[in-house]
């Protein structure tokens, strides 16, 4: 068994164990394999092992992989999870199934206008800066409700839920706190009439804390593909 297959299996086991501990149904958490900096061949190998959803942070890098793996497109889901600039919205709207990193109305409006009508509505998540870090993208929790309602009203988009990248923490309690906060905001928005079903939270170091607090998509890179190589 290759390292990638072994890693993929280990991550699936971690998700299953955390789900069981949380009393959640098997299959209620989707694994998003974050393939940034790794070649299309690594994505293909993970696909052949049964993985179907892949996350990318950089538009140009992602487009090369999408093209290289065009033969798998009918059954492979591409999720854009990185910061999105206005000049890149068109290609993202045309090539991706999901965008997790929407934080401004202008970006959402451009995605809505540029999503081809022949494609299904683009699934989007509102990115929330739940830890209040100056270095992190995302709308503040206080501003999230107003922006979520504006995005939900746009055509060609489907607002699915919320995404966050909490500040790194070492203890389980410290990891769970921001995930708990995001889940509470998610439930408030649902009570407020938004049909949300997705909490995109949890990465390699804190996936258990995220699953315990209700994550429905965990974004896992290094625990599957190994250490990233940014030299190229």
C-alpha positions in Angstrom: 0.0 0.0 0.0 1.4 3.4 -0.9 1.9 6.2 1.6 -1.0 8.1 0.1 -3.4 5.2 0.4 -2.2 4.6 3.9 -2.7 8.3 4.8 -6.1 8.5 3.2 -7.2 5.4 5.2 -5.8 6.8 8.5 -7.7 10.1 8.0 -10.9 8.3 7.2 -10.4 6.3 10.4 -9.9 9.6 12.4 -13.1 11.0 10.9 -15.1 7.8 11.7 -13.8 7.7 15.3 -14.6 11.4 15.9 -18.1 10.9 14.4 -18.7 8.0 16.6 -17.6 9.9 19.7 -19.9 12.7 18.7 -22.8 10.4 18.2 -23.0 11.3 14.6 -24.1 9.1 11.7 -21.4 7.4 9.6 -20.9 9.4 6.4 -22.1 12.7 7.9 -18.7 14.3 7.4 -17.2 14.7 3.9 -13.4 14.5 3.5 -12.1 17.3 1.2 -8.6 16.4 0.1 -6.5 19.6 -0.2 -4.2 19.0 -3.1 -2.4 22.4 -3.4 1.2 22.1 -4.4 0.7 18.4 -5.3 0.6 17.3 -8.9 -2.4 16.0 -10.9 -1.0 12.5 -10.6 -1.4 12.6 -6.8 -5.0 13.7 -7.2 -5.6 10.9 -9.7 -4.1 8.3 -7.3 -6.4 9.6 -4.5 -9.3 9.5 -6.9 -8.5 5.8 -7.7 -8.5 5.1 -4.0 -12.1 6.4 -3.8 -11.6 10.1 -2.9 -13.9 12.4 -4.9 -13.7 15.9 -3.5 -10.5 18.0 -3.9 -9.7 21.5 -2.6 -7.4 24.0 -4.2 -6.1 27.4 -3.0 -4.4 28.8 -6.1 -6.4 29.5 -9.3 -3.7 28.9 -11.9 -2.4 25.8 -10.3 -5.9 24.4 -10.0 -6.8 25.1 -13.6 -3.8 23.0 -14.8 -5.0 20.1 -12.7 -8.6 20.4 -13.8 -7.4 20.3 -17.4 -5.1 17.3 -16.8 -7.9 15.4 -15.0 -10.7 16.3 -17.5 -11.4 12.7 -18.0 -12.6 12.4 -14.4 -14.6 15.6 -14.4 -18.1 14.0 -14.3 -17.4 12.4 -10.9 -14.8 14.6 -9.4 -15.7 17.7 -7.3 -13.4 20.7 -7.3 -13.6 23.1 -4.3 -11.9 26.5 -4.3 -10.8 27.2 -0.8 -8.3 30.1 -1.1 -8.5 33.9 -1.1 -10.4 35.0 -4.2 -9.6 38.2 -6.1 -12.0 39.9 -8.4 -9.9 39.2 -11.5 -10.1 35.5 -10.9 -13.8 35.1 -10.3 -14.7 34.2 -13.9 -12.5 31.2 -14.2 -13.5 30.0 -10.7 -17.2 30.4 -11.6 -16.6 28.5 -14.8 -14.6 25.6 -13.5 -15.4 24.8 -9.8 -18.3 23.2 -8.1 -17.8 24.9 -4.7 -16.2 28.1 -3.3 -15.6 28.1 0.4 -13.9 31.5 0.7 -16.6 34.1 -0.1 -16.2 37.0 2.2 -17.4 40.1 0.3 -20.6 40.8 -1.6 -18.7 42.0 -4.6 -17.0 38.6 -5.0 -20.4 36.8 -4.6 -22.0 39.1 -7.2 -19.3 38.4 -9.7 -19.5 34.7 -9.2 -23.2 34.9 -9.6 -23.0 36.9 -12.9 -20.2 34.7 -14.3 -21.5 31.3 -13.5 -22.5 29.7 -16.8 -26.2 29.0 -17.1 -25.5 25.5 -18.4 -23.9 24.5 -15.1 -25.6 23.8 -11.8 -25.7 26.7 -9.3 -22.3 27.3 -7.7 -22.2 26.0 -4.1 -20.7 28.7 -1.8 -19.7 29.1 1.8 -19.3 32.4 3.6 -15.9 32.6 5.2 -16.0 33.9 8.8 -12.9 35.1 10.7 -14.0 33.4 13.8 -10.8 34.0 15.8 -10.5 37.7 14.8 -6.9 37.3 13.5 -5.7 40.3 11.4 -3.8 37.9 9.1 -6.9 35.8 8.3 -9.6 36.5 5.7 -13.3 36.4 6.4 -16.2 38.5 7.5 -16.6 39.2 11.2 -19.2 37.1 13.1 -21.2 40.3 13.7 -21.4 41.0 9.9 -22.0 37.5 8.8 -25.9 37.4 9.0 -26.4 40.5 6.8 -23.9 39.3 4.2 -25.3 35.7 4.2 -28.8 37.0 3.4 -27.5 39.1 0.5 -25.5 36.2 -0.9 -28.5 33.8 -0.5 -30.6 36.1 -2.7 -28.2 36.0 -5.7 -29.0 33.8 -8.7 -26.8 31.0 -10.0 -25.3 30.6 -6.4 -26.4 28.3 -3.6 -25.3 29.4 -0.2 -24.6 26.2 1.6 -23.0 27.3 4.9 -20.0 28.7 6.7 -16.3 28.2 6.5 -13.5 29.2 9.0 -9.8 28.7 9.6 -9.5 29.2 13.4 -6.3 30.2 15.1 -4.1 27.2 15.8 -4.4 25.7 19.3 -2.8 22.8 21.0 -5.5 21.6 23.5 -8.7 20.0 22.5 -10.8 22.5 24.5 -9.0 25.5 22.8 -9.5 23.9 19.4 -13.2 23.2 20.0 -14.0 26.8 21.2 -13.9 28.6 17.8 -15.6 25.6 16.0 -18.4 25.8 18.6 -18.7 29.5 18.0 -19.1 29.0 14.2 -21.6 26.2 14.8 -23.7 28.5 17.0 -23.6 31.2 14.2 -24.6 28.6 11.7 -27.6 27.6 13.8 -28.7 31.2 14.3 -28.6 31.7 10.5 -30.7 28.6 10.0 -33.2 29.8 12.6 -33.3 33.1 10.7 -34.6 31.3 7.6 -31.5 30.4 5.6 -31.4 26.8 4.3 -27.8 26.0 5.3 -26.4 22.5 5.5 -22.6 22.9 5.5 -20.0 23.7 8.1 -16.5 23.7 6.4 -14.1 23.5 9.4 -11.3 21.4 10.6 -7.9 20.6 9.1 -5.2 18.0 9.6 -4.3 19.2 13.2 -7.8 19.8 14.5 -10.3 17.6 12.6 -11.5 15.8 15.7 -12.4 19.0 17.5 -14.2 20.2 14.3 -16.2 17.0 13.9 -17.2 17.0 17.6 -18.5 20.5 17.0 -20.6 19.7 14.0 -18.3 20.1 10.9 -19.7 18.6 7.7 -16.6 19.1 5.6 -13.0 18.7 6.9 -10.3 20.1 4.7 -7.3 17.8 4.9 -4.0 18.3 3.1 -0.7 17.4 4.8 -2.2 14.4 6.6 -3.1 12.9 3.2 -0.4 14.1 0.8 2.5 14.9 3.2 4.5 18.0 3.7 3.9 20.7 1.0 6.7 21.7 -1.4 6.4 25.4 -2.3 9.8 25.5 -4.1 8.1 25.4 -7.5 
